[in-house]
Amino acid sequence: MYFGLKVIQRLLLSLLLAIAMLPVYVMTVGSLKGNSALFQIPPDILPFAFTLENFKSLYGMKVFQWFSNSVIVSGLSTILTLFVACCAGYSFAKKNYPGKNIIFVILLATMMIPRQILMVPTFVLMRKIGLYDSLFGLILPAAAAPFGVFLMKQFMQTLPNELIESSIIDGCSEIKIFCNIVIPLSKPAIGALAIFVFMASWNDFMWQLILLTSRARWTMPLALANLMQEKISFVGYQMAGAAMASLPMIAIFLGFQSYFIKGITVGAIKG
């Protein structure tokens, strides 16, 4: 009876996985098919007769330059956010100073403000400091991520205080404790936060649309939106662009997957 239930569970999970992966399969195969194959009835989505013409056409349209812009913006946003979140999270979790709880409550309160409301003042600020229509204007606001600080603070609170106290007795400096003890032990939370921040920055279409005007500084979301308009009847081009835009997110998730799962497990056990 137990074996039969396990088989049924695996079959259901396999079916759900196949349904979830079907759009990814169609996108991948469609990006390697000619446009005429996708307009057949039924469409030719069999894994045969591949061509790279769609990607060659995208290369001529400077899509790879826009892809590089997205990688730069998302990568630097992730690094900057992790740095700020780790430093602030450690401060809130392991340090005592006047007003710490009040500052943390104010930080939590900012998480309740809809991001759409903050776009106008952020845009005005970026314009005044000369970061309008620049990639760094997309990167800098990402550092002020209250969710990242909250996540790191909650995780670092679970780290044993005895480790830090014994390190202080051994004569370790604050920077050495932070870099050699706190950061290595916080890798699960850092991995999870890296996935969240990278994906959010990569897909932040609205903020990129507001801040960027120069075509040379476009990111992949803007390029895909433009591709949908200019090449509305070229489905192969669109799928090739979507496949390119998906690759970094898939790579980031697979690269940090073990840390992500471990972070959720550790948080569940210690919670």
Buried (B, 14 or more C-beta within 10 A) or exposed (E): EEEEEEEEEEEEEEEEEEEEEEEEEBBBBBBBBBBEBBEEEEBBBEEEEEEEBBBEBBEEBBBBBBBEBBBBBBBBBBBBBBEBBBEBBBBBBBEEEEEEEEBBEEBEEEEEEEEEEBBEEBBEBBEEEEBBEBBEBBBBBBBBBBBBBBBBBBBBEBBEEEEBEEBEEEEBEEEEBBEEBBBEBBBBBBBBBBBBBBBBBBBBBEBBBBBBEEEEBBBBBBBBBBBBEEBEEBBBBBBBBBBBBBEBBEEBBEBBEEBBEBBEEBBEEEE
